[in-house]
Structure formats: structure tokens, C-alpha cells
Amino acid sequence: MYNQTVREGKTMAIISYITVIGTLIAFIMNQNKHNYFASFHIRQSLGIFILWLIVNFIQRYSDFGWLNTILGIGVFVLWILGLLGAIQGEEKRIPLFGDQFQEWFRNIG
């Protein structure tokens, strides 16, 4: 049963990492099916997008120089890890924030 859930939700999970529009599309696609695997990745990608917004805000209104670059690269790495998890069919929570994203957005999906 688990493999069937992953197979059915894999496309939606991958789409959820393709910009915030992809997250919205995957969310809408998942409303009828309520696929747990897709929901997991939709929550992760939504959290990464919000994290990106926060880092972008910090970068615009601060002058931390190299720290801004490190924060941007860090969010990019988290995005890559989430996308790779979706492609591989795994429910890997992203480091540092994955548990919080699952808890904060538990009603999504």
C-alpha cells in the first residue's frame, strides 16, 4: 500500500517544489486524492518557500554581506534536498526545519 501511495503522489510531490505556483498547483491537485506522500512534500515545500521569503527579507534590509550569501545558499540546499526526496520517493524531512514544517502545516493536505 505504501508504494502505491508514493507512486500516486510522486508527481504532485515533485511539482510542489517547482516555485510557489507549483506548490499551489500540487495543493489543488491533492485536494481530491488526499495523498499522504504528496501532502508531506507540499508541507515541506511550503515551509521552504516561507523560509526563502524570510531570508530574502533579511537580505534586502540588512548589510551582512557574506552571511546573506550563506543564508541564500542554505535555503537552496534545503530546496534541493526536498526535491531529491520527492524524486526518490522518500519522506525525508529537511534538516533543521522539517519537523516544524510538518507540525505547523499539519492541516494542509
N, C-alpha and C positions, 0 to 999 in steps of 0.2 A: 504493500500500500504506500509506503514512504516513497519508493522510487516512482510510482505513478504520480504522486503529489509533486515531486520535483520535476518530472517531465512536463506536467501540465503547467506548472508555474514558472518554468525556466525563462521563457520568452518575456513574460511580464517582469521578472526579476532583472533581466538584462536591460530591458527598456527603461526601467526605473532609474538607472544610473546615467542615462543619456539626457543631461540637463534637467532642469526643474520641469520643463514641459514633458519630458519622458516620465518623470515621477507622477505627474498628474495623469498622463495617459494610462500608465500602469495601474494607478489607483482606480480609475474609472473602469478599466477592463476587469479588474479584480472584484468589483462590486457584486457582480452576479455569481462568480465562482467561489469567492472566499477561500482562495488557495493559501494555505499556511506558508508555504515556501515563498510565494510572491509577496505576501504581507510582510514577512520577515525582512526581505530586501527593500521593500518600499519604505519601511520604517528606518532602516539603515541609511538609505539614500536621502531621505528627507532630513535626517539628522546631519548628514554630511553637508547638505545644501545650507542648512541653518548655520552650521559651523563656518562654512565658507563666507556667508554674509557677515558674521561677526568678525572674522579675520579681515575681510575686505574693508569693513568699517574702521577697524584698528589701523589698517594700512593707510587709509585716506586721511585720517585725522591725527596721526602720530608721526613722529620722526625717529623711529627706532632703527632705521637703516637695515642692517643685516638681519635683525630679528624679524622684520616684516617678510623678508625673503624666506627665512626658515619656516615661519608660520604658513606661508603660501605653499611651500614645498610639502610641508607636513599634511595639509589638507588634501593636496594632490595625491600623496602616497596613500592616505586613507581611502580616497575615492578608488584608486587602482586596486587596493586590497578588497574592497567591497565588490567591485566589478568582477574581479577574478573569482571571488567566492560564488557569485551568481553564475558565471560561465562554467565553473567546475561542479555546480550543483551542490554546494555545501552551504550550511548555515553558520558561517564564520562571523562572529561579531568583530567589528573593527576594534583595534586596540584603543584603550583609554576611555572611549565614549560609547562603545557598542551596547553595553548593558544599560546605560542610561537612556539611550535612544529607544531601546526596546520597551523600557518601562514608561518613559514619557509619552510615547506614541502608541501605547498598547491598544487603544481603541481604534486605531487606523488599520483597516484591512479586515 
